């Protein structure tokens, strides 16, 4: 625990010794529109995926993996296509 840790005294910073504000600094800075923080990065999906642990036959997984990168997305698409003509019950 850090319960007994004392706060370090703050020292005044000479403006001439302050680091230069570079383009990289501003690229990484938080941006606000009014009081709202603008989030960076990938936007949240309307229908997020669920992380599951499932077991498939080795031949099924190998067949999809053999198609290269994106095989899980193609497997998901194949299951969605199957649901169009079948009932999961």
N, C-alpha and C positions, 0 to 999 in steps of 0.2 A: 504494500500500500504506500501511497505517497502522501499520507495525511499530514506528516510533520515537515514536509518539504516547504521551505520558505520561498517566497517570491523574490526573484532577483531584482535589485534596484534598476530602474530604467535610467539610462544615461542620455543626455541631450546629444543630438546629432548635428554636427556642423553641416549646413547645407552644401558647403563645398566638398564634403567628404561623402555625401549621399551617392548611391550608385546611379549611373545614367539610365534613364528610361528609354529602352530600346524598342524596336518594332516587335521583338519576341515577347517582351513584357506585356505590351498591349494586346497581342494575339491571345495570350493566356489569361488575361484579366476577365473578371466577371462583367457581364453587360446587363444593365437594367433598363427597362422601359417603364418609366414612372417608378413605382415601388416593386415591380415584378421582375424577378431574375429571369433572364432569357437563358434557357438551357441549350448547351451545345451538344453535338454528337447526334447519333441516330435517333430519330423521333420514335416515340412509343408506338407499337403496332396496335391497330384497332382490335385485332384478334390475336393476342399473344400465344405463342406455342407453349405446351406443357412439357416439362421434363419428366420422362417416365423411364422405368426399367422394365424392358420386355425381353422375351426370349423368342427368337426365330430359328428356323432350321438353318444350318450352316450353308446349305446350297442356295437358299433364298438371299442371305446376306452376301455371299460371294458373288452371286449374279449381279446384284445391285452395285457392289463395290467395283466390279469389273468394268462398269460403265464410267468410272472416273470420279473426279471431284463433283460434289453435288448429289451423290447417290442417295443421301437421306432425304433430300428435297424431292427427288424422283420417286422414292419409296412412298413418301407422304402423298404425292400426286396420284400414284397408283391406287393407294388405299381410298383416297377421296373419289376417284373414278369408280371403284368397286361399289362404294356406298350409293352412287347414283342409280344403280340397278339392283341392289340387294338391301335387305333389311338386316341390321346388325343383330337382331334378336334371334 
